[in-house]
Structures are given as C-alpha cells and as structure tokens.
C-alpha cells in the first residue's frame, strides 16, 4: 500500500509541476509583467500554506510548496530577462509584502472567538497558528535567495554575453534554492521534527527544487518567446539596469 501511495504522490508531483509551469507561460502571454507579479504573490502565499503538509515523495519525507515556490524563481528570471533586474526586484518585494500582510491578517482571524456554530476555527488555527514561524523562515529565505538569484542571473548573463539562457537559469536558480532550503528549514522547521526527519526534509526540499530548476528550463525559453510575442510586453528590455 505504501508503495502505491508513494508512486501516486510521485506522479501527482510531476503532473502538478508540469501544469503549474505551463500555466506560468500562459500568464506571461496573457498578462505580461502584471501577470508575473500576480503569479509570484499567489505562489508565495499558497506555497507557505502548502509547506505545513508533509508527504512521502521519492521514498523520502518532504513538505509541499516546492512546486509553487519553483515558479517564483521562474517568474523573477523571466522578469529579469524581459524587463531587467529592477522589475525583478520589485516583484520580489511585492511577494514579501503580500506574505507579510497575509500573516498579520490571519493572526487577527484566529484571535477572534469562534461562534457556537463555527466549524473552521480549529482547522485555521492549526494551519495559521504556526504560520508566523514558517513565514519568518520563508521571508528571510525568500529575500536572501531571490536577491541572490537576480544578481547571479545577471552575472551569468554578462559573462556569457547574453547567450546560454539555460545556463544562467539553472546556475542562478540551483544555488539560490540551496540557500533558500537551508535558511527556511533551519528557521521554520528546526525543533519541530526529529533531526533525522529534519535532514530528510532539507535534502528532499532541495532535491525537488533542483528538479524544478531542470524542469522549468524549457518553460523559461517558451515564456521568453511567448512574452516577447505578447502585445503586453512593450518596452521589454534586455539591458542591464
């Protein structure tokens, strides 16, 4: 039975990743940079809710949220390529503010005394009661890793003379996601799980993000192509700013 569950989870993770990456391309085509801002804000918030759930993937204990978080790196890389690093940094800060606001709002929600017919309070308290610590770890890891990702993306872009999009996408994302995984797991999850389980979560978290970096490369090319063909992508630039 466990083997069936693991196999189902593995397949579902792959389907979820491909569907999410495909939708990211559609968002770029339909809405341009505004769509990427929207995608990052939604992904950051929902990923930090999903991360409270642990599952077994590829034989190891893992948290959810890795797929959606991977689309954040894809989005900022697309913004960097089409609009420059200033727009990518703006998107990072939008995600930061959105996550911070959602934490504050939900703390007020769970502080309200529920009515006698309420059925949602306990579930909300379970999920969002631990959210401040998860959010703290996520926000620190998010800011550090995303700013590193943008800087590294443009570093490799300059070094390669604007060629080899796959190289700067993978090189910047894989290192940035390692930084993100270590910071997040230490701040948000250390002490919640047994050390062996914590190490499994750290290893699996990075492994899944590493796989996402590989999976998102063809979608990166497609998003750039679709973005440049969209009438909404006006004033897009390949220049350093």
ZINORGI-V937376 format. One record per pair of residues at least 12 apart in sequence whose C-alpha atoms are under 10 Angstrom apart, sorted by sequence separation. I is the first residue (numbers start at 1). J is the second residue. D is the distance in Angstrom with one decimal. If there is no record, write none. Layout:
i & j & d
I & J & D
I & J & D
This chain:
i & j & d
24 & 36 & 7.8
27 & 39 & 7.8
51 & 63 & 5.2
52 & 64 & 7.3
53 & 65 & 8.7
76 & 88 & 5.1
79 & 91 & 8.4
109 & 121 & 8.8
110 & 122 & 8.7
153 & 165 & 9.3
156 & 168 & 5.3
157 & 169 & 9.3
186 & 198 & 8.9
189 & 201 & 9.1
50 & 63 & 7.6
51 & 64 & 4.7
52 & 65 & 8.6
75 & 88 & 8.3
76 & 89 & 7.9
110 & 123 & 9.8
155 & 168 & 8.2
156 & 169 & 8.8
185 & 198 & 7.7
186 & 199 & 10.0
189 & 202 & 9.4
50 & 64 & 5.2
51 & 65 & 4.9
76 & 90 & 9.5
110 & 124 & 6.9
111 & 125 & 8.9
153 & 167 & 9.1
154 & 168 & 7.8
185 & 199 & 8.9
24 & 39 & 7.4
49 & 64 & 8.7
50 & 65 & 5.0
51 & 66 & 7.8
73 & 88 & 10.0
76 & 91 & 7.1
109 & 124 & 8.6
110 & 125 & 5.9
153 & 168 & 5.3
154 & 169 & 9.9
156 & 171 & 7.9
23 & 39 & 9.6
24 & 40 & 9.9
47 & 63 & 9.9
48 & 64 & 8.8
49 & 65 & 7.6
50 & 66 & 8.7
75 & 91 & 8.8
76 & 92 & 7.5
109 & 125 & 8.9
110 & 126 & 9.6
152 & 168 & 7.6
153 & 169 & 6.6
156 & 172 & 7.9
185 & 201 & 7.8
186 & 202 & 8.7
47 & 64 & 7.4
48 & 65 & 6.5
50 & 67 & 10.0
75 & 92 & 9.8
107 & 124 & 9.8
152 & 169 & 9.1
153 & 170 & 9.0
155 & 172 & 8.8
185 & 202 & 6.2
47 & 65 & 4.2
48 & 66 & 9.5
50 & 68 & 9.1
51 & 69 & 9.9
106 & 124 & 8.5
107 & 125 & 8.8
110 & 128 & 7.8
111 & 129 & 9.7
153 & 171 & 7.7
154 & 172 & 8.8
184 & 202 & 8.9
185 & 203 & 9.9
46 & 65 & 7.5
47 & 66 & 7.1
72 & 91 & 9.5
73 & 92 & 9.7
106 & 125 & 9.1
109 & 128 & 9.3
110 & 129 & 7.6
149 & 168 & 9.6
150 & 169 & 10.0
152 & 171 & 7.7
153 & 172 & 5.2
183 & 202 & 9.8
45 & 65 & 9.8
47 & 67 & 8.1
48 & 68 & 9.3
72 & 92 & 8.7
149 & 169 & 9.0
152 & 172 & 5.1
153 & 173 & 8.1
181 & 201 & 9.4
182 & 202 & 6.9
185 & 205 & 8.8
44 & 65 & 8.8
47 & 68 & 5.7
48 & 69 & 8.7
106 & 127 & 9.9
107 & 128 & 7.2
151 & 172 & 8.2
152 & 173 & 8.4
181 & 202 & 6.4
182 & 203 & 9.2
184 & 205 & 10.0
43 & 65 & 8.6
46 & 68 & 7.7
47 & 69 & 6.1
106 & 128 & 6.7
107 & 129 & 7.4
149 & 171 & 8.9
150 & 172 & 7.6
181 & 203 & 8.5
45 & 68 & 9.5
46 & 69 & 9.0
47 & 70 & 9.6
72 & 95 & 9.1
106 & 129 & 8.6
107 & 130 & 9.9
149 & 172 & 5.1
150 & 173 & 9.0
152 & 175 & 8.9
181 & 204 & 9.5
182 & 205 & 9.3
43 & 67 & 9.1
44 & 68 & 7.4
45 & 69 & 9.6
107 & 131 & 8.7
148 & 172 & 7.7
149 & 173 & 5.9
152 & 176 & 8.5
178 & 202 & 9.5
181 & 205 & 6.5
182 & 206 & 8.4
43 & 68 & 5.3
44 & 69 & 6.5
47 & 72 & 9.9
103 & 128 & 7.8
106 & 131 & 8.8
107 & 132 & 8.4
148 & 173 & 9.0
149 & 174 & 8.8
178 & 203 & 9.7
180 & 205 & 9.7
181 & 206 & 5.9
42 & 68 & 8.9
43 & 69 & 6.3
44 & 70 & 9.9
102 & 128 & 9.8
103 & 129 & 9.6
106 & 132 & 9.7
146 & 172 & 9.6
149 & 175 & 7.8
150 & 176 & 9.2
180 & 206 & 8.6
181 & 207 & 9.7
43 & 70 & 8.9
44 & 71 & 9.3
104 & 131 & 9.8
145 & 172 & 9.7
146 & 173 & 8.9
148 & 175 & 8.6
149 & 176 & 5.4
178 & 205 & 9.1
179 & 206 & 9.3
40 & 68 & 8.9
43 & 71 & 7.4
44 & 72 & 7.4
103 & 131 & 6.8
104 & 132 & 8.5
145 & 173 & 8.8
148 & 176 & 6.1
149 & 177 & 8.4
177 & 205 & 9.2
178 & 206 & 6.1
181 & 209 & 8.6
39 & 68 & 9.4
40 & 69 & 8.5
43 & 72 & 6.8
102 & 131 & 9.7
103 & 132 & 6.5
147 & 176 & 8.6
148 & 177 & 9.6
177 & 206 & 6.8
178 & 207 & 9.2
180 & 209 & 9.8
42 & 72 & 9.5
103 & 133 & 10.0
145 & 175 & 8.4
146 & 176 & 6.9
149 & 179 & 9.8
177 & 207 & 9.6
40 & 71 & 7.5
41 & 72 & 8.7
103 & 134 & 9.8
145 & 176 & 4.8
146 & 177 & 8.7
148 & 179 & 8.8
175 & 206 & 10.0
177 & 208 & 9.9
178 & 209 & 8.4
39 & 71 & 8.1
40 & 72 & 5.3
100 & 132 & 9.2
103 & 135 & 7.2
144 & 176 & 8.3
145 & 177 & 6.6
148 & 180 & 9.9
174 & 206 & 8.7
177 & 209 & 6.5
178 & 210 & 8.4
39 & 72 & 7.6
40 & 73 & 8.8
102 & 135 & 9.5
103 & 136 & 9.6
145 & 178 & 8.3
146 & 179 & 9.5
174 & 207 & 9.8
176 & 209 & 10.0
177 & 210 & 7.4
40 & 74 & 9.5
142 & 176 & 9.4
145 & 179 & 5.8
146 & 180 & 8.4
36 & 71 & 9.7
37 & 72 & 9.5
40 & 75 & 6.9
100 & 135 & 7.6
141 & 176 & 9.4
142 & 177 & 9.3
144 & 179 & 7.7
145 & 180 & 5.3
174 & 209 & 7.7
175 & 210 & 9.1
36 & 72 & 8.8
39 & 75 & 7.7
40 & 76 & 8.3
99 & 135 & 7.4
100 & 136 & 8.9
141 & 177 & 9.1
144 & 180 & 7.4
145 & 181 & 9.1
173 & 209 & 8.8
174 & 210 & 5.9
177 & 213 & 8.9
99 & 136 & 9.8
141 & 178 & 9.9
142 & 179 & 9.2
143 & 180 & 8.8
173 & 210 & 8.2
174 & 211 & 9.2
36 & 74 & 9.5
37 & 75 & 8.1
141 & 179 & 7.2
142 & 180 & 6.4
145 & 183 & 9.0
174 & 212 & 9.2
36 & 75 & 5.9
37 & 76 & 8.9
96 & 135 & 9.9
99 & 138 & 9.1
100 & 139 & 8.1
141 & 180 & 4.7
142 & 181 & 9.5
144 & 183 & 8.9
173 & 212 & 9.4
174 & 213 & 6.5
35 & 75 & 9.5
36 & 76 & 7.9
99 & 139 & 7.8
140 & 180 & 8.5
141 & 181 & 7.4
170 & 210 & 8.8
173 & 213 & 6.4
174 & 214 & 9.0
139 & 180 & 9.7
141 & 182 & 8.1
142 & 183 & 9.0
172 & 213 & 9.4
173 & 214 & 9.5
33 & 75 & 9.1
36 & 78 & 8.5
37 & 79 & 9.2
96 & 138 & 9.4
97 & 139 & 9.5
138 & 180 & 8.1
141 & 183 & 5.3
142 & 184 & 8.3
170 & 212 & 9.7
171 & 213 & 9.1
33 & 76 & 10.0
36 & 79 & 7.6
96 & 139 & 6.5
137 & 180 & 9.2
138 & 181 & 9.2
140 & 183 & 7.4
141 & 184 & 5.4
170 & 213 & 5.9
13 & 57 & 8.2
95 & 139 & 9.1
96 & 140 & 9.4
137 & 181 & 9.8
139 & 183 & 9.7
140 & 184 & 7.5
141 & 185 & 9.1
169 & 213 & 7.7
170 & 214 & 6.9
12 & 57 & 9.9
33 & 78 & 9.0
137 & 182 & 9.8
138 & 183 & 8.1
139 & 184 & 8.4
141 & 186 & 9.8
169 & 214 & 9.1
170 & 215 & 9.9
9 & 55 & 8.0
10 & 56 & 8.5
11 & 57 & 9.4
21 & 67 & 8.7
33 & 79 & 6.9
96 & 142 & 7.8
137 & 183 & 6.7
138 & 184 & 5.4
141 & 187 & 8.8
170 & 216 & 8.9
9 & 56 & 7.2
10 & 57 & 5.7
11 & 58 & 9.9
20 & 67 & 7.6
21 & 68 & 8.9
24 & 71 & 7.3
28 & 75 & 8.8
32 & 79 & 9.2
95 & 142 & 9.0
96 & 143 & 7.5
137 & 184 & 4.7
138 & 185 & 8.7
140 & 187 & 8.7
141 & 188 & 9.9
166 & 213 & 9.8
169 & 216 & 8.8
170 & 217 & 7.3
8 & 56 & 10.0
9 & 57 & 6.1
10 & 58 & 6.3
20 & 68 & 7.3
23 & 71 & 9.9
24 & 72 & 9.7
44 & 92 & 9.8
95 & 143 & 9.4
136 & 184 & 8.4
137 & 185 & 7.4
166 & 214 & 9.1
169 & 217 & 6.9
6 & 55 & 8.7
7 & 56 & 9.4
8 & 57 & 9.1
9 & 58 & 8.3
10 & 59 & 9.2
17 & 66 & 9.1
18 & 67 & 9.2
21 & 70 & 8.9
25 & 74 & 9.9
33 & 82 & 8.8
93 & 142 & 9.8
135 & 184 & 9.1
137 & 186 & 7.6
138 & 187 & 8.2
168 & 217 & 10.0
5 & 55 & 9.7
6 & 56 & 6.0
7 & 57 & 8.1
17 & 67 & 5.7
20 & 70 & 9.6
21 & 71 & 6.7
24 & 74 & 8.5
25 & 75 & 9.4
28 & 78 & 8.8
32 & 82 & 9.6
33 & 83 & 8.3
37 & 87 & 9.5
41 & 91 & 8.3
44 & 94 & 10.0
45 & 95 & 8.0
92 & 142 & 8.2
93 & 143 & 8.0
134 & 184 & 7.8
137 & 187 & 4.8
138 & 188 & 7.3
166 & 216 & 9.6
167 & 217 & 9.1
5 & 56 & 8.2
6 & 57 & 6.0
7 & 58 & 7.8
13 & 64 & 9.3
16 & 67 & 7.4
17 & 68 & 8.0
20 & 71 & 7.6
24 & 75 & 7.7
28 & 79 & 9.7
37 & 88 & 9.1
40 & 91 & 7.2
41 & 92 & 8.8
44 & 95 & 6.3
45 & 96 & 9.4
48 & 99 & 8.5
92 & 143 & 7.2
133 & 184 & 9.9
134 & 185 & 9.0
136 & 187 & 7.4
137 & 188 & 4.8
166 & 217 & 6.0
169 & 220 & 8.0
5 & 57 & 9.2
6 & 58 & 6.7
7 & 59 & 9.1
16 & 68 & 9.1
36 & 88 & 9.6
39 & 91 & 9.8
40 & 92 & 7.9
41 & 93 & 9.6
43 & 95 & 8.6
44 & 96 & 8.2
135 & 187 & 9.5
136 & 188 & 7.1
137 & 189 & 8.4
165 & 217 & 8.5
166 & 218 & 8.2
169 & 221 & 9.8
6 & 59 & 6.8
13 & 66 & 9.6
14 & 67 & 9.1
17 & 70 & 8.9
21 & 74 & 8.5
25 & 78 & 9.9
37 & 90 & 8.7
38 & 91 & 9.0
41 & 94 & 6.7
42 & 95 & 8.2
45 & 98 & 7.3
46 & 99 & 9.3
93 & 146 & 9.7
134 & 187 & 7.6
135 & 188 & 7.6
2 & 56 & 9.3
6 & 60 & 9.2
13 & 67 & 7.9
17 & 71 & 9.0
21 & 75 & 9.9
33 & 87 & 8.5
37 & 91 & 5.6
40 & 94 & 8.1
41 & 95 & 4.7
44 & 98 & 8.1
45 & 99 & 5.6
89 & 143 & 9.6
92 & 146 & 6.9
93 & 147 & 10.0
133 & 187 & 7.4
134 & 188 & 4.6
166 & 220 & 8.1
3 & 58 & 9.9
33 & 88 & 9.5
36 & 91 & 7.9
37 & 92 & 8.6
40 & 95 & 6.0
41 & 96 & 8.1
44 & 99 & 6.7
45 & 100 & 9.2
91 & 146 & 10.0
92 & 147 & 7.9
133 & 188 & 5.5
134 & 189 & 7.5
165 & 220 & 8.4
166 & 221 & 8.0
3 & 59 & 8.7
37 & 93 & 10.0
38 & 94 & 9.1
39 & 95 & 9.3
40 & 96 & 9.7
41 & 97 & 8.8
42 & 98 & 8.5
43 & 99 & 9.8
45 & 101 & 9.8
132 & 188 & 9.0
133 & 189 & 8.4
165 & 221 & 7.7
2 & 59 & 9.6
34 & 91 & 9.5
37 & 94 & 7.4
38 & 95 & 8.9
41 & 98 & 6.2
42 & 99 & 9.1
45 & 102 & 7.4
89 & 146 & 8.2
131 & 188 & 9.1
33 & 91 & 9.1
37 & 95 & 7.9
40 & 98 & 9.5
41 & 99 & 7.6
45 & 103 & 9.1
88 & 146 & 9.1
89 & 147 & 7.2
92 & 150 & 9.7
130 & 188 & 9.2
88 & 147 & 9.0
165 & 224 & 9.9
88 & 149 & 9.9
89 & 150 & 7.6
85 & 147 & 9.6
88 & 150 & 7.1
89 & 151 & 9.9
86 & 150 & 9.4
85 & 150 & 6.5
84 & 150 & 9.4
85 & 151 & 8.0
85 & 153 & 9.1
73 & 142 & 10.0
77 & 146 & 9.7
80 & 149 & 10.0
81 & 150 & 10.0
85 & 154 & 7.7
72 & 142 & 9.6
76 & 146 & 8.0
80 & 150 & 7.1
84 & 154 & 8.7
76 & 147 & 9.8
79 & 150 & 9.6
80 & 151 & 9.7
73 & 145 & 9.3
77 & 149 & 8.0
81 & 153 & 8.8
69 & 142 & 9.4
73 & 146 & 7.3
76 & 149 & 8.4
77 & 150 & 7.0
80 & 153 & 7.8
81 & 154 & 8.6
52 & 126 & 9.4
53 & 127 & 9.1
72 & 146 & 8.7
76 & 150 & 7.3
80 & 154 & 7.7
52 & 127 & 6.9
51 & 127 & 9.9
52 & 128 & 9.1
73 & 149 & 7.6
77 & 153 & 7.2
81 & 157 & 9.0
162 & 238 & 8.4
50 & 127 & 9.3
73 & 150 & 9.0
76 & 153 & 9.7
77 & 154 & 9.3
162 & 239 & 9.7
49 & 127 & 7.2
52 & 130 & 8.5
49 & 128 & 7.9
52 & 131 & 8.4
48 & 128 & 9.8
51 & 131 & 9.9
81 & 162 & 9.4
157 & 238 & 9.9
49 & 131 & 7.8
52 & 134 & 8.3
158 & 240 & 8.8
48 & 131 & 7.9
51 & 134 & 8.4
157 & 240 & 9.4
81 & 165 & 9.0
49 & 134 & 9.0
154 & 239 & 10.0
48 & 134 & 7.2
49 & 135 & 9.4
154 & 240 & 7.7
48 & 135 & 7.0
51 & 138 & 9.9
154 & 241 & 9.9
77 & 165 & 10.0
81 & 169 & 9.9
48 & 137 & 10.0
45 & 135 & 9.3
48 & 138 & 7.4
44 & 135 & 10.0
47 & 138 & 9.6
48 & 139 & 9.8
77 & 168 & 9.0
78 & 169 & 9.2
77 & 169 & 6.9
44 & 138 & 8.9
44 & 139 & 9.4
74 & 169 & 8.1
77 & 172 & 9.0
73 & 169 & 9.0
77 & 173 & 8.6
44 & 142 & 9.0
73 & 172 & 9.2
74 & 173 & 8.4
73 & 173 & 6.6
73 & 174 & 9.8
70 & 173 & 8.9
73 & 176 & 8.8
73 & 177 & 8.6
70 & 177 & 8.5
69 & 177 & 9.5
66 & 181 & 9.8
62 & 197 & 9.0
61 & 197 & 7.1
62 & 198 & 9.3
73 & 209 & 9.9
52 & 189 & 9.8
60 & 197 & 9.0
61 & 198 & 8.8
61 & 199 & 9.4
62 & 200 & 7.2
63 & 201 & 6.7
66 & 204 & 9.7
70 & 208 & 9.0
71 & 209 & 9.9
74 & 212 & 9.4
61 & 200 & 6.0
62 & 201 & 4.9
63 & 202 & 9.2
66 & 205 & 6.8
70 & 209 & 6.3
73 & 212 & 9.7
74 & 213 & 8.2
81 & 220 & 9.8
60 & 200 & 6.4
61 & 201 & 5.7
62 & 202 & 8.0
65 & 205 & 9.2
66 & 206 & 8.6
69 & 209 & 8.2
70 & 210 & 9.0
73 & 213 & 8.5
60 & 201 & 7.7
61 & 202 & 9.3
62 & 203 & 8.5
63 & 204 & 8.3
64 & 205 & 8.6
66 & 207 & 9.7
67 & 208 & 7.8
68 & 209 & 9.8
70 & 211 & 9.4
71 & 212 & 8.4
82 & 223 & 9.9
61 & 203 & 9.3
62 & 204 & 5.6
63 & 205 & 7.0
66 & 208 & 6.6
67 & 209 & 7.3
70 & 212 & 6.0
71 & 213 & 9.3
74 & 216 & 6.9
78 & 220 & 6.8
82 & 224 & 7.1
60 & 203 & 8.8
61 & 204 & 7.1
62 & 205 & 6.2
65 & 208 & 10.0
66 & 209 & 6.0
69 & 212 & 9.3
70 & 213 & 7.2
73 & 216 & 9.3
74 & 217 & 8.5
77 & 220 & 8.1
78 & 221 & 9.0
81 & 224 & 7.6
82 & 225 & 9.9
60 & 204 & 6.6
61 & 205 & 9.1
62 & 206 & 9.8
64 & 208 & 9.8
65 & 209 & 9.8
66 & 210 & 9.8
67 & 211 & 9.6
68 & 212 & 9.6
56 & 201 & 9.9
59 & 204 & 9.5
60 & 205 & 9.9
62 & 207 & 9.8
63 & 208 & 9.9
66 & 211 & 10.0
67 & 212 & 6.9
70 & 215 & 9.7
71 & 216 & 8.0
74 & 219 & 8.5
75 & 220 & 8.7
78 & 223 & 7.1
79 & 224 & 9.1
82 & 227 & 7.7
55 & 201 & 9.8
58 & 204 & 8.6
62 & 208 & 8.8
66 & 212 & 8.2
70 & 216 & 8.2
74 & 220 & 6.7
78 & 224 & 6.4
82 & 228 & 7.6
54 & 201 & 8.7
57 & 204 & 8.0
77 & 224 & 9.7
56 & 204 & 9.6
75 & 223 & 9.2
79 & 227 & 9.8
74 & 223 & 9.2
78 & 227 & 8.7
58 & 208 & 9.6
83 & 233 & 8.8
57 & 208 & 9.1
82 & 233 & 8.1
83 & 234 & 9.5
82 & 234 & 9.7
83 & 235 & 7.7
84 & 236 & 8.1
82 & 235 & 8.9
83 & 236 & 4.9
84 & 237 & 6.3
85 & 238 & 9.8
82 & 236 & 5.1
83 & 237 & 4.8
84 & 238 & 6.4
85 & 239 & 9.1
86 & 240 & 9.0
87 & 241 & 9.5
81 & 236 & 8.6
82 & 237 & 5.4
83 & 238 & 6.6
84 & 239 & 6.4
85 & 240 & 7.1
86 & 241 & 6.6
80 & 236 & 9.9
81 & 237 & 7.5
82 & 238 & 6.0
83 & 239 & 8.0
84 & 240 & 6.0
85 & 241 & 6.4
79 & 236 & 9.1
80 & 237 & 8.9
81 & 238 & 6.0
82 & 239 & 8.9
83 & 240 & 9.1
84 & 241 & 6.1
79 & 237 & 9.6
80 & 238 & 8.2
81 & 239 & 8.6
83 & 241 & 9.1
80 & 239 & 9.5
81 & 240 & 9.4
80 & 240 & 9.0
80 & 241 & 9.8
21 & 212 & 9.3
32 & 223 & 9.9
24 & 216 & 10.0
29 & 222 & 9.8
17 & 211 & 9.8
18 & 212 & 9.5
21 & 215 & 8.5
22 & 216 & 9.3
25 & 219 & 6.8
28 & 222 & 9.8
29 & 223 & 7.4
32 & 226 & 9.4
33 & 227 & 8.8
13 & 208 & 9.5
17 & 212 & 7.5
21 & 216 & 6.7
24 & 219 & 8.4
25 & 220 & 8.1
28 & 223 & 6.4
29 & 224 & 9.2
32 & 227 & 6.4
20 & 216 & 9.9
21 & 217 & 9.9
23 & 219 & 9.9
24 & 220 & 9.4
25 & 221 & 9.5
26 & 222 & 9.8
27 & 223 & 8.9
28 & 224 & 8.3
29 & 225 & 9.0
30 & 226 & 9.2
31 & 227 & 9.0
32 & 228 & 9.1
14 & 211 & 9.9
18 & 215 & 7.9
21 & 218 & 9.7
22 & 219 & 7.1
25 & 222 & 6.9
26 & 223 & 8.0
28 & 225 & 9.7
29 & 226 & 5.4
30 & 227 & 8.6
14 & 212 & 9.5
17 & 215 & 8.1
18 & 216 & 8.5
21 & 219 & 6.6
25 & 223 & 4.8
28 & 226 & 7.0
29 & 227 & 5.3
32 & 230 & 7.2
34 & 232 & 9.1
17 & 216 & 8.8
21 & 220 & 8.9
24 & 223 & 7.7
25 & 224 & 8.5
27 & 226 & 9.8
28 & 227 & 5.6
29 & 228 & 8.5
31 & 230 & 8.4
32 & 231 & 8.4
33 & 232 & 8.1
34 & 233 & 9.8
22 & 222 & 9.3
25 & 225 & 9.5
26 & 226 & 8.3
27 & 227 & 9.2
28 & 228 & 9.4
29 & 229 & 7.7
30 & 230 & 7.2
31 & 231 & 9.3
32 & 232 & 5.4
33 & 233 & 7.3
14 & 215 & 9.5
18 & 219 & 9.2
22 & 223 & 9.0
25 & 226 & 7.3
26 & 227 & 9.3
29 & 230 & 5.6
30 & 231 & 8.9
31 & 232 & 6.5
32 & 233 & 5.5
33 & 234 & 9.8
21 & 223 & 9.5
25 & 227 & 8.2
28 & 230 & 8.1
29 & 231 & 8.6
30 & 232 & 7.6
31 & 233 & 8.4
32 & 234 & 8.9
29 & 232 & 8.0
30 & 233 & 9.7
33 & 236 & 9.4
28 & 232 & 9.0
29 & 233 & 8.6
32 & 236 & 9.8
28 & 233 & 8.8
